[in-house]
């Protein structure tokens, strides 16, 4: 059972039920170039709901969502005939390679 939100427009919903846009906002991440930086503009969320920020970040990683285009990060190497079977950065990857190139 996941965490239930106790505030906002999605009050009473589980993290796994939230749409990607709202989940990204809850995670307080912003892209600066190709790097993820914590966005501290929402001081109320940072001061009062830090546990929600951490759970939102965990959910985004669990869903394998690209932080730029908000689409799923597929394991392409394993899905293609000549694809690589091992990517050292797969677990920590937050952007599609195409998105990294677009942001660079």
N, C-alpha and C positions, 0 to 999 in steps of 0.2 A: 504494500500500500504506500503510495507516494504522499508527498506533502500537500495539504490543502491550503489554498490561499485564504487569508482572513481579511482581505481589504480589496478595494478597487472594483473594476467592472467585471472581473472574473471571480469574485468572492464565492467560495465554496467549491471551486473546481480544483481538480488534481493537476499537478505539473504536466502529466502526460496528456491531458486534455487541451492544453493551451495551444493557440496557433503560434507559428514560428515568429511572427513579427512581435507579438507581445512578449514571448519568451526571450527574444533578443533584447528587448527594452529592459526586462527584469534583470537580465544578466549584467547590465551596466557596462557593456563593452562598446567600444567605438574603434573603427579602423583608422589608423594614421599610417598612410602608405600601405604597406603590407603587414604591419604589426598591429596586434590587438592591444589596446590600452584601456584601462579601467576608466570609465566615464563617471566623474564625480559630480556632474552637474545636478543630479537628482539627490540633493543632500538628505532629504527626508528618508528616502529609501536606504541610503547608505547608513544613516544614523540609527534607524529604527528596524530595518528589515534585512540586516546583513545575511542572516540565514537563508532568506528567500533568494538573494543574489547567488549564493553558493549553490543552492538547489537548482536554480535556473541554468547556471553554467554546467552543472552535472547533466541535466536533462538534454541540453544542446549537444554535449559531447556524446551522450548515449544515443541520441537520434542521428548522429553524424551529419550535422547541418553545416553548410558553408556559411561563414559569417558575412560574406559579401553578397551573394545572390540568394541566400536562404533556401537553397535546394540541397538534396541529399548528396553526400560524398560517397559515391559507389566504389567498391573495391574492383576497379577496372582491370588491374593486372591479373587477378585471379579469374576474371570473367572472360578473358580473351585468350585465344589459342596461343599466341606468342607473347602474352603479357608476362611481366615479372611476377614471381610468386612471393616475393619478399620486399617490403618497403620498410626501412628502418624508422621512418618518421610517421608511419600510418596512424599510430595511436595518438600522436600529438598534433596531427595535421588539422587545421581549422579552415583552410581555404582550398578550393579547386586549383590545380596548377594553372588553368586558363584564367581564373580570377586573379591569381598572383601576378600573372603577366599583364593583365589589364590594369592593375593597380600600380605597377612599376613604372 
